Amino acid sequence: MTDKEQISLHQGKITISVGGMTCAACVRRVENALKEVEGVVEVSVNLATARATVIHSARWAGLSALSRVVTDQGYEYLGELKDSLDDPIEKARERELKELTLKVVCGAILSVIIFFGSMQHWFSFLHFIPHQAMLLAMFVLTAPAVFWVGNRFFVGAYKAAKQKTSDMNTLVAVGAFSAYAYSAAATFFSSFFERAGVASHVYYDGAAMIITLILLGRLLEARAKGKTSAAIKKLMGLKPKTARVLREGGEFEVSVESLQIGDVVLVKPGEKVPVDGVVLTGQSTLDESMLTGESMPVAKEAGQKVFAATMNKTGSFTLTATGVGSGTILAHIIRMVEEAQGSKAPIQRLADKVASVFVPIVFVIAFVTFGVWYFLPADATFSRALINFVSVLVIACPCALGLATPTAIMVGTGLGAQSGILIKGGEALEKIHKLSVIVFDKTGTLTRGEPVVTDVVAAEGYDEKQVLAVAAALEKTSEHPLAQSILQRAQSENITIDPTEKFEALSGLGAKAEVDGKLCLIGNRLLMDDQNVSVSVFNAAAAKLAGEGKTVVYVAVEKKIIGLIALADVPKVSALQAVESLKRRGLKVAMVTGDNAGTAKSIAAQLGIERIMAEVLPGSKADEIRKLQAEGEVVAMVGDGINDAPALAVADVGIAIGAGTDVAIEAADITLIRDDLTGVPEAIALSASTMRVIKQNLFWAFIYNIIGIPIAAGALYPFFGILLNPEFAAAAMAFSSVSVVSNSLRLKRVWRKKREG
């Protein structure tokens, strides 16, 4: 069962913010605890966004139960993420940044002082201080460096122990405490070490530096994670604060939150549209680039839709509010991006499984390392065994592993939103680059969805404008789509439309009326036959046009044919470019439609599409997708209508056109805000770039531990005499986390260059 189908079976989905998570092991612990809550069906916790998405049945224990289990696990419950667009994790992150900054500064100062004390023999100006007094001073100074600066590690380790588990906090706490405890023993019981024949070295500087360097990595990591959520912040910043509402004959400035559906709102030049609505009066041009990515202003007039946060450029207009608060397109976009950034890609499950067994394995390796170095070498010492034990614990912290996937997904989905490509989740993002077939719906997706005059053929003695003039005069009172298309063509060519008399609509045939006192006809072949008008002169032309899938309309004056007009639903401007781009990527392109085979072949030929599924009933589109999947294809469905929704849901990846129906958009994994099909290959390119970064991140996170742990254990010592001090291990661990986040942020530059190129 797919995620979409599973969600649809249950009553609700909520997202909560969780503070205090630091690694992949934390994520797994919170997920497992939340899954135990009564009525919870599925849980996805994201480290980078500090959010947990919970899918629950109709009868469940409620938010209070979620809060309780999160707190019991030793983490901070920061509330439900609602449609108010306020993010509770932001304030928590600001507090954490301040606390981290203060403790890193204090830890750095103390570490430097302790380092000078540890290396007293290097600095002549310290020689006057007795050695034992210096050891006591370092014992006192190291205590706050370890237990206050690094209190989060000890608290986290204690909470993990209460739950009979372990995580990266356990590694850091045990490593730093071991170095400090050993140094304290060497300070107060040096005679014991001397009687055992072991030099009483101290490692106060190592303990302090371990904590400080790891905390510095956390600080840099927290700042970098803040940058990855920039897309959400930008979208939230677009929301206008006030609106001019017309009530009781007056104009009042009110907060946007107080607006209601049906309110009449005035928008002046230079102002942002406060809510979604329909233009009542006036006309203007709007900059909708924030919504569509299209830089050209869009003309708006009465009856047309406008959207919140778009910028009014020229004239004033009034609108009727149709979407306010969480009901606006902007709020919908923000929710989709938040859900996508908080989702988990299947590739991350590998990292989660590794993280669940990683810490116990590291402890085993650390104790084996201690035993080997304490018992085997001829010159074995307790000090050397302890250093290697601590180094293994410190270098193995799985921060990078936990951040590898979510940071890249956050950046990727954020970039998509800025480009008018809304990706619902990490699973969709991962699947896109695996696609082998892209299936497009025809009407409204590949084509404009409305008829356009494609050909005007005039009889001898007449020209195209004369044919259009008669046709437009007959059609100006009709609301039929074909009539509207003919009128638009006549108006675009500045043709004067004459008045008509004795107009009569002929159902299923066409229309007739007098123009300038002459009887004129417009309609199909049956009308001409019924009125005894010979059309044989156009038989060849009509057959050719009909073969191209076009609708042919005849025009006659005084029982004499003067020409014919061909109309068809034509491809969108972006369709050919999109199909060619997909083919260049090695993808197969297919088209599905309910239209007849002739029309389908005509459109397909214009776009270079070879596989055609024509005369497919709306309910059968999903079956066509299943057939392709049965052939081993990974299929994307691109559609816009309600009848496309089942196929969008069944496809491996559903892509909805933003100009389409709400049902189609809800059923899809990806929504293209712009009515521009070039977004399809763009989404695939973005997925490929994001997955490349995720794999790079996972590679470096794994390879870092694969290489680092043996070095820390002393594997290079027999060959090169190299041992890894704990402070260098801490620096390497911190660097690994920062490098993973930085690599994810690099995706922004890569994507920008690709788009510009």
C-alpha positions in Angstrom: 0.0 0.0 0.0 1.4 3.4 -0.9 1.8 6.3 1.6 -1.0 8.2 -0.2 -3.4 5.3 0.0 -2.5 4.6 3.7 -3.1 8.2 4.7 -6.5 8.2 3.0 -7.6 5.3 5.2 -7.1 7.1 8.4 -8.7 10.1 10.0 -5.9 12.5 10.7 -2.4 13.6 10.3 -0.6 16.1 12.6 2.9 17.5 12.9 4.5 18.3 16.2 7.8 20.0 16.9 10.4 18.1 19.1 13.3 19.8 20.7 16.6 18.3 21.9 17.2 15.7 19.1 20.8 15.6 18.1 21.5 12.4 16.0 19.9 9.5 14.1 19.7 7.5 17.3 17.5 10.3 18.8 15.2 10.2 15.8 14.8 6.4 16.1 14.0 6.6 19.8 11.4 9.3 19.3 9.8 7.4 16.4 9.6 4.2 18.4 8.1 5.9 21.4 5.5 7.7 19.3 4.5 4.5 17.6 3.6 3.0 21.0 0.9 5.7 21.5 -2.6 4.2 21.2 -4.1 4.8 17.7 -0.9 6.0 16.1 -0.5 4.2 12.7 2.7 5.7 11.3 5.4 8.1 12.4 8.1 10.0 10.5 10.6 12.0 12.5 13.0 14.4 10.8 16.2 15.5 12.5 16.8 18.6 10.3 13.4 20.1 10.8 12.9 18.8 14.4 9.4 17.7 13.5 7.5 14.5 13.9 4.6 13.7 11.5 2.1 11.4 13.1 -0.7 9.6 11.2 -3.4 8.3 13.5 -6.8 6.6 13.4 -10.1 8.2 14.3 -9.8 6.9 17.9 -6.5 7.6 19.4 -4.9 8.9 22.7 -4.5 12.5 21.5 -1.8 15.2 21.6 -1.4 14.9 25.4 -0.1 11.3 24.9 2.3 12.4 22.3 3.6 15.2 24.6 4.0 12.7 27.5 6.0 10.1 25.5 8.3 12.8 24.0 9.0 14.2 27.4 9.5 10.7 28.9 12.1 10.0 26.3 14.1 13.1 27.5 13.1 15.5 24.6 11.2 18.7 24.6 7.6 18.8 23.3 7.2 22.1 21.5 3.6 21.8 20.4 1.6 21.1 17.2 2.6 22.8 14.0 -0.6 24.5 12.8 -1.7 26.6 9.9 -0.8 29.8 11.6 2.5 29.6 9.9 4.3 30.1 13.3 7.1 27.6 13.8 7.6 26.8 17.5 11.0 25.2 16.7 12.3 28.6 15.5 12.3 30.1 19.0 13.8 27.0 20.5 16.5 27.1 17.8 17.2 30.8 18.6 17.6 29.9 22.3 19.8 26.9 21.5 22.1 29.1 19.3 22.5 31.6 22.1 23.2 28.9 24.6 25.6 27.0 22.3 27.5 30.2 21.4 28.0 31.1 25.1 29.1 27.6 26.0 31.5 27.3 23.0 33.1 30.6 23.9 33.5 29.6 27.6 34.7 26.1 26.7 37.3 27.6 24.3 38.6 29.9 26.9 38.8 27.2 29.5 40.4 24.8 27.1 43.2 27.2 26.2 43.9 27.9 29.9 43.9 24.1 30.7 46.1 23.5 27.7 48.7 25.9 29.0 48.5 24.2 32.4 48.9 20.7 30.9 51.9 21.8 28.9 53.5 23.7 31.8 57.0 22.6 30.9 56.6 24.3 27.5 56.0 27.7 28.9 58.8 29.2 31.1 56.5 31.8 32.6 54.6 29.0 34.3 57.5 27.2 35.8 57.2 29.0 39.2 53.8 27.3 39.9 54.3 24.0 41.7 53.2 21.0 39.6 50.7 19.6 42.1 49.1 23.1 42.4 48.8 23.3 38.6 47.1 19.8 38.6 44.6 20.9 41.2 43.9 24.1 39.2 43.3 22.1 36.1 41.0 19.7 38.0 38.9 22.6 39.1 38.9 24.4 35.7 38.1 21.2 33.7 35.0 20.5 35.8 32.9 23.3 34.4 34.4 22.7 30.9 33.2 19.1 31.0 30.1 19.1 33.2 28.6 22.6 32.5 29.7 23.3 28.9 29.0 19.6 28.1 26.0 19.1 30.3 23.7 18.3 27.3 25.8 15.2 26.6 25.6 13.9 30.2 21.9 14.6 30.4 21.3 12.9 27.1 23.3 9.9 28.1 21.4 9.6 31.4 18.1 9.7 29.6 19.2 7.2 27.1 20.4 4.9 29.9 17.0 5.2 31.6 15.4 3.9 28.4 18.0 1.1 28.3 19.5 2.4 25.1 22.5 4.6 24.0 23.2 7.3 21.5 25.9 9.7 20.4 25.5 11.6 23.7 26.6 8.3 25.4 29.7 8.2 23.3 30.7 11.8 24.1 29.8 11.6 27.8 31.7 8.3 28.4 34.7 9.5 26.4 35.0 12.9 28.1 34.3 11.5 31.6 36.8 8.7 31.1 39.5 11.2 30.3 38.5 13.5 33.2 38.2 10.7 35.8 41.5 9.1 34.8 43.2 12.6 35.1 41.5 13.1 38.5 42.8 9.8 39.7 46.3 10.6 38.5 46.1 14.0 40.3 45.0 12.7 43.7 46.4 9.1 43.7 49.6 9.4 41.7 51.4 7.1 44.1 49.0 4.3 43.1 50.1 4.7 39.5 53.7 4.8 40.4 53.5 1.6 42.4 51.9 -0.1 39.4 54.7 1.2 37.2 52.5 3.4 35.1 53.3 7.1 34.5 50.5 9.3 35.9 49.8 11.5 32.9 46.7 13.7 32.9 44.4 14.5 30.0 42.4 17.4 31.3 43.1 19.4 28.1 41.8 16.4 26.1 38.5 16.2 28.1 37.9 19.9 27.8 38.8 20.1 24.1 36.6 17.0 23.2 33.5 18.7 24.7 34.3 22.2 23.2 35.1 20.9 19.7 32.0 18.7 19.6 29.9 21.6 20.8 31.5 23.8 18.2 30.3 21.3 15.6 26.8 21.4 17.0 26.9 25.2 16.8 28.0 25.2 13.2 25.5 22.5 12.4 22.6 24.4 14.0 23.5 27.5 12.0 23.7 25.5 8.8 20.3 23.8 9.5 18.8 27.2 9.9 19.9 28.1 6.4 18.3 25.0 4.9 14.9 26.2 6.0 15.3 29.5 4.2 12.7 28.5 1.6 9.9 28.3 4.3 11.0 31.6 5.8 10.9 33.3 2.4 7.5 32.0 1.7 6.2 33.1 5.1 7.7 36.6 4.5 5.6 37.0 1.4 2.4 37.1 3.4 1.0 40.6 3.6 0.0 41.9 7.1 -3.0 44.2 6.3 -5.8 44.7 3.8 -8.2 47.4 2.7 -11.7 46.0 3.1 -14.9 47.7 1.8 -17.7 47.5 4.4 -20.8 49.5 5.1 -19.9 52.0 2.3 -16.5 52.8 3.8 -12.9 51.6 3.4 -11.2 50.1 6.4 -7.6 48.8 6.9 -7.7 45.6 8.9 -5.3 42.7 9.6 -5.3 40.0 7.0 -6.2 37.4 9.7 -9.6 39.1 10.3 -10.7 38.8 6.7 -13.5 36.4 5.8 -14.6 34.6 2.7 -16.9 36.9 0.7 -15.3 40.2 1.9 -14.7 42.8 -0.8 -11.1 44.0 -0.7 -9.5 47.0 -2.5 -6.0 46.5 -3.8 -4.0 49.6 -5.0 -0.9 49.7 -7.2 2.3 48.6 -5.4 0.4 46.6 -2.8 0.4 42.8 -2.3 -2.9 41.0 -2.8 -3.9 40.0 0.8 -6.0 36.9 0.0 -7.0 34.6 -2.8 -10.0 36.0 -4.7 -11.8 36.8 -7.9 -11.6 40.3 -9.4 -14.9 42.2 -9.1 -14.1 45.6 -10.7 -11.1 47.2 -12.3 -8.1 45.8 -14.1 -4.4 45.6 -13.6 -1.3 43.7 -14.2 0.1 41.5 -11.4 3.6 40.1 -10.7 2.9 36.4 -9.9 6.6 35.4 -10.0 6.5 34.3 -6.3 3.8 31.8 -7.2 4.6 30.7 -10.7 8.3 31.7 -11.2 7.2 33.5 -14.4 8.8 37.0 -14.6 6.3 38.5 -17.0 3.4 40.4 -15.4 -0.1 38.9 -15.9 -3.1 41.0 -17.0 -6.1 40.7 -14.7 -9.7 41.8 -15.2 -13.2 41.2 -13.8 -13.9 37.4 -13.3 -10.3 36.3 -13.1 -8.6 34.8 -10.1 -5.9 36.5 -8.1 -3.7 35.0 -5.3 -2.4 36.1 -2.0 1.1 37.7 -1.8 1.2 38.5 -5.6 2.2 42.1 -6.3 -0.2 44.5 -7.9 1.8 46.5 -10.5 -0.5 49.1 -12.3 -4.2 49.7 -11.7 -6.5 49.5 -8.7 -9.1 46.7 -8.4 -11.5 45.1 -6.0 -11.8 41.4 -5.3 -14.1 39.0 -3.6 -12.2 36.9 -1.1 -12.4 33.2 -1.9 -9.5 31.9 0.2 -8.3 33.4 3.5 -5.8 32.3 6.2 -4.9 28.6 5.8 -7.2 28.4 2.7 -4.9 30.5 0.4 -2.7 29.0 -2.2 0.4 30.5 -0.4 -0.6 28.7 2.9 -1.1 25.5 0.9 2.3 25.8 -0.7 4.0 26.4 2.7 2.2 23.3 4.2 3.4 21.2 1.2 7.0 22.4 1.5 7.0 21.8 5.3 5.6 18.3 4.9 8.1 17.6 2.2 11.0 18.9 4.2 9.9 16.9 7.2 9.4 13.7 5.3 11.8 10.7 5.1 13.2 9.3 1.8 13.4 5.5 1.6 17.2 5.8 1.4 17.3 7.2 4.9 15.9 4.0 6.3 19.3 2.4 5.7 20.9 5.2 7.7 18.3 4.7 10.5 18.9 0.9 10.7 22.7 1.5 10.8 22.2 4.1 13.6 20.1 1.7 15.7 23.0 -0.8 16.0 25.9 1.6 15.6 26.4 2.8 19.2 26.5 -0.7 20.8 28.9 -1.9 18.1 31.1 1.2 18.8 31.2 0.4 22.5 32.2 -3.2 21.8 35.0 -1.9 19.5 36.1 0.7 22.1 36.3 -2.0 24.9 38.2 -4.4 22.6 40.6 -1.6 21.7 41.2 -0.9 25.4 41.8 -4.6 26.1 44.2 -5.0 23.2 46.3 -1.9 24.1 46.3 -2.7 27.8 47.3 -6.4 27.6 49.1 -7.1 24.2 52.0 -4.6 23.5 55.2 -5.2 25.4 55.2 -1.5 26.5 51.4 -1.5 27.3 50.2 1.2 29.6 46.8 2.1 31.0 47.2 5.6 29.7 47.6 4.5 26.1 44.7 2.1 26.3 42.5 4.8 27.8 43.4 7.3 25.1 42.6 4.9 22.3 39.3 3.9 24.1 38.3 7.5 24.3 39.3 8.3 20.7 37.2 5.4 19.3 34.1 6.7 21.3 34.5 10.3 20.2 35.3 9.8 16.5 32.3 7.4 16.1 29.5 9.9 16.9 26.9 9.3 14.2 25.8 13.0 13.7 26.8 13.0 10.0 24.8 9.9 9.4 21.7 11.4 10.9 22.0 14.6 8.9 23.0 13.2 5.5 19.5 12.7 4.1 17.2 15.3 5.8 19.4 18.3 5.1 19.6 17.5 1.4 15.8 16.9 1.2 15.2 20.3 2.9 17.4 22.1 0.4 16.0 20.2 -2.6 12.4 20.7 -1.8 13.1 24.4 -0.9 14.7 24.9 -4.3 11.8 23.2 -6.0 9.3 25.6 -4.3 11.3 28.6 -5.4 11.2 27.2 -9.0 7.4 26.6 -8.9 7.8 22.9 -8.3 6.1 21.7 -5.2 7.4 18.2 -4.1 5.2 16.6 -1.4 7.9 14.4 0.2 11.2 12.7 0.3 9.9 9.5 -1.2 8.6 11.3 -4.3 11.9 13.2 -4.5 13.8 9.9 -4.5 11.6 8.1 -7.0 11.6 10.8 -9.6 15.1 10.2 -10.9 14.3 6.5 -11.3 11.5 7.1 -13.8 11.5 5.3 -17.1 8.2 6.5 -18.7 6.4 9.8 -18.5 2.7 9.6 -19.4 0.9 12.9 -20.2 -2.8 13.5 -20.3 -3.7 15.3 -23.5 -6.5 17.8 -23.0 -5.5 20.6 -20.7 -2.1 19.1 -20.0 -0.3 18.8 -23.3 -2.8 21.0 -25.0 -4.5 24.2 -24.1 -7.8 22.5 -23.4 -9.8 24.9 -25.6 -10.3 25.0 -29.4 -8.3 27.5 -31.4 -8.7 28.4 -35.1 -5.9 26.7 -36.9 -6.9 27.1 -40.6 -9.1 29.4 -42.7 -9.6 28.2 -46.3 -11.4 30.7 -48.7 -13.2 29.8 -51.9 -12.2 31.4 -55.2 -13.1 35.1 -55.2 -13.0 35.5 -51.4 -10.2 35.9 -48.9 -9.7 34.7 -45.3 -10.8 37.9 -43.7 -14.2 37.8 -45.5 -14.8 34.3 -44.4 -13.9 35.2 -40.7 -16.1 38.4 -40.9 -19.2 36.4 -41.8 -18.4 33.6 -39.3 -17.8 36.1 -36.5 -21.1 37.9 -37.2 -23.0 34.7 -36.9 -21.2 33.5 -33.8 -21.1 36.7 -31.7 -24.2 35.8 -29.7 -23.2 32.2 -29.2 -21.5 30.8 -26.0 -20.3 27.7 -27.7 -16.5 27.1 -27.3 -16.0 26.9 -31.1 -17.9 30.2 -31.5 -15.8 31.9 -28.9 -12.6 30.7 -30.7 -13.8 32.2 -34.0 -14.6 35.5 -32.4 -11.2 35.7 -30.7 -9.5 35.0 -34.1 -11.6 37.7 -35.8 -10.9 40.2 -33.0 -7.1 39.5 -33.1 -7.2 40.4 -36.8 -9.2 43.6 -36.1 -12.1 42.5 -38.3 -15.3 44.6 -38.0 -18.2 42.4 -36.9 -21.4 43.4 -38.7 -24.9 43.2 -37.0 -27.2 40.3 -37.8 -31.0 40.0 -38.2 -33.3 37.0 -38.0 -30.7 34.9 -36.1 -31.6 31.3 -35.6 -29.6 28.7 -33.7 -29.9 25.2 -35.3 -29.2 22.6 -32.6 -26.5 20.1 -33.5 -26.0 21.8 -36.9 -24.9 25.4 -36.6 -26.7 28.8 -37.1 -28.2 31.0 -39.7 -28.9 34.8 -39.9 -29.1 37.7 -42.3 -25.9 39.8 -42.6 -26.3 43.0 -44.7 -29.5 41.5 -46.0 -27.9 38.3 -47.2 -28.7 34.8 -45.7 -25.6 33.4 -44.2 -24.9 30.0 -42.8 -22.3 28.5 -40.5 -22.1 24.9 -39.4 -21.2 21.3 -40.1 -21.6 19.2 -43.3 -25.1 18.1 -42.3 -26.3 21.8 -42.2 -24.9 22.4 -45.6 -26.6 19.3 -47.0 -29.9 20.2 -45.3 -29.8 23.7 -46.8 -28.8 22.3 -50.3 -25.4 24.0 -50.3 -22.7 22.2 -52.3 -19.4 21.8 -50.5 -17.7 19.4 -53.0 -15.1 22.0 -53.9 -13.7 21.6 -50.3 -14.0 17.8 -50.0 -10.2 17.3 -50.3 -9.3 20.1 -47.9 -12.0 19.0 -45.4 -10.8 15.4 -45.5 -7.2 16.5 -44.9 -8.1 18.7 -42.0 -10.3 16.1 -40.4 -7.5 13.6 -40.7 -5.4 15.9 -38.6 -8.0 15.7 -35.8 -9.5 19.1 -36.5 -13.1 20.2 -36.4 -14.3 21.6 -39.8 -16.9 24.4 -39.9 -18.4 25.6 -43.3 -19.4 29.2 -44.1 -21.9 30.0 -46.8 -23.6 33.2 -48.2 -26.8 33.0 -50.2 -26.6 29.2 -50.6 -23.0 29.4 -51.9 -20.0 28.1 -50.0 -17.4 30.8 -49.4 -14.9 29.0 -47.2 -14.3 26.7 -44.2 -12.7 27.2 -40.8 -10.8 24.4 -39.0 -10.5 24.4 -35.2 -8.5 22.2 -32.9 -7.1 22.0 -29.4 -3.4 22.9 -30.0 -0.4 21.9 -27.9 0.9 24.3 -25.3 4.0 26.3 -26.2 6.0 24.5 -23.5 4.9 21.0 -24.5 7.3 20.3 -27.4 10.3 21.7 -25.4 9.3 19.5 -22.4 9.0 16.3 -24.5 12.3 16.9 -26.3 14.0 17.5 -23.0 12.6 14.3 -21.5 13.7 12.3 -24.5 17.2 13.8 -24.2 17.3 12.3 -20.7 16.6 8.9 -22.1 13.0 8.7 -20.9 10.1 7.2 -22.9 7.1 9.6 -23.4 3.5 8.5 -23.8 0.1 10.2 -24.1 -3.3 9.0 -22.8 -6.6 10.6 -23.9 -10.3 9.9 -24.2 -10.2 11.5 -27.7 -10.4 9.5 -30.9 -7.2 8.0 -32.4 -7.1 10.5 -35.2 -7.0 13.6 -33.0 -4.5 11.8 -30.6 -2.2 10.9 -33.4 -2.2 14.5 -34.7 -1.2 16.0 -31.4 1.4 13.2 -30.8 2.9 13.8 -34.2 3.3 17.5 -33.5 5.1 16.7 -30.2 7.1 13.7 -31.3 5.3 11.3 -29.0 5.3 7.7 -30.3 3.3 5.8 -27.7 -0.4 6.7 -27.8 -3.3 5.4 -25.6 -6.4 6.8 -27.2 -10.2 6.5 -26.5 -9.4 5.6 -22.9 -12.3 6.2 -20.6 -11.6 8.4 -17.5 -11.9 5.5 -15.1 -9.5 3.4 -17.2 -6.5 5.8 -17.2 -5.3 4.2 -13.9 -5.5 0.8 -15.6 -3.2 2.0 -18.4 -0.7 3.1 -15.8 -0.8 -0.3 -14.1 -0.2 -2.0 -17.4 3.0 0.0 -17.9 4.1 -0.8 -14.3 3.4 -4.5 -15.0 5.9 -4.2 -17.9 8.5 -3.2 -15.4 8.4 0.5 -16.1 8.7 3.2 -13.4 5.9 5.6 -14.4 5.1 9.2 -13.9 1.6 10.5 -14.7 1.2 14.2 -15.6 -2.4 15.5 -15.5 -4.7 18.3 -14.6 -8.3 17.1 -14.3 -10.5 15.3 -11.8 -10.6 12.3 -14.1 -6.7 12.2 -13.9 -6.7 11.9 -10.1 -6.9 8.0 -9.9 -4.0 7.7 -12.5 -2.0 10.3 -10.5 -2.5 8.3 -7.3 -1.6 4.9 -9.0 1.5 6.2 -10.8 4.9 5.9 -9.1 5.0 9.7 -9.2 2.0 11.8 -9.9 2.6 15.3 -11.3 -0.3 17.8 -11.3 -0.4 21.0 -13.3 -1.1 23.9 -10.8 -3.7 25.4 -13.1 -5.7 22.1 -12.8 -8.3 20.9 -10.3 -7.8 20.7 -6.5 -8.5 17.0 -6.6 -5.7 16.4 -9.1 -3.3 18.5 -7.1 -4.1 16.6 -3.9 -3.7 13.2 -5.6 -0.3 14.1 -7.0 3.2 13.9 -5.5 4.4 17.0 -7.3 2.5 20.1 -8.3 3.8 22.5 -11.0 2.6 25.9 -10.0 3.2 27.3 -13.4 1.2 26.0 -16.3 4.5 25.2 -17.9 5.4 21.6 -18.8 9.2 22.3 -18.8 8.7 21.9 -15.0 8.6 18.2 -15.5 12.2 17.7 -16.8 13.2 20.4 -14.2 11.7 18.3 -11.4 13.6 15.2 -12.6 16.9 17.2 -12.8 16.3 18.5 -9.3 15.7 15.0 -8.0 18.8 13.7 -9.7 20.9 16.5 -8.2 19.4 16.0 -4.7 19.9 12.2 -4.8 23.5 12.7 -5.9 24.1 14.9 -2.9 22.4 12.5 -0.5 24.6 9.6 -1.8 27.7 11.8 -1.4 26.6 12.6 2.2 26.0 9.0 3.1 29.3 8.0 1.5 31.3 10.5 3.5 29.4 9.7 6.7 30.0 6.0 6.3 33.6 6.2 5.0 34.4 8.6 7.8 33.6 6.0 10.4 35.0 3.1 8.4 38.4 4.9 8.2 38.3 6.9 11.4 37.4 4.1 13.9 40.3 1.8 13.0 42.8 4.8 13.1 41.4 5.8 16.5 41.8 2.2 17.6 45.5 2.3 16.7 45.5 0.2 13.5 48.2 2.4 12.0 50.5 2.3 15.0 52.3 -0.9 14.2 53.2 0.4 10.7 53.6 4.1 11.0 53.6 4.8 14.8 50.4 6.9 14.4 47.9 7.3 17.2 44.9 9.6 17.2 44.5 11.9 20.3 40.9 12.4 21.5 40.9 16.1 20.7 41.8 15.4 17.1 39.1 12.8 17.0 36.6 15.3 18.3 37.7 17.9 15.7 37.3 15.3 12.9 33.8 14.3 14.2 32.7 17.9 14.2 34.1 18.5 10.7 32.2 15.5 9.3 28.8 16.9 10.4 29.6 20.4 9.1 30.9 19.0 5.8 27.6 17.0 5.3 25.4 20.0 5.9 27.7 22.2 3.7 27.5 19.7 0.9 23.7 19.8 1.1 23.8 23.6 0.9 26.1 23.3 -2.1 23.1 22.0 -4.0 21.8 25.6 -4.2 24.8 26.7 -6.2 24.7 23.6 -8.4 21.0 24.0 -9.1 21.4 27.7 -9.8 24.2 27.1 -12.3 22.1 24.4 -14.1 19.1 26.7 -14.5 21.2 29.6 -15.7 23.1 27.3 -18.1 
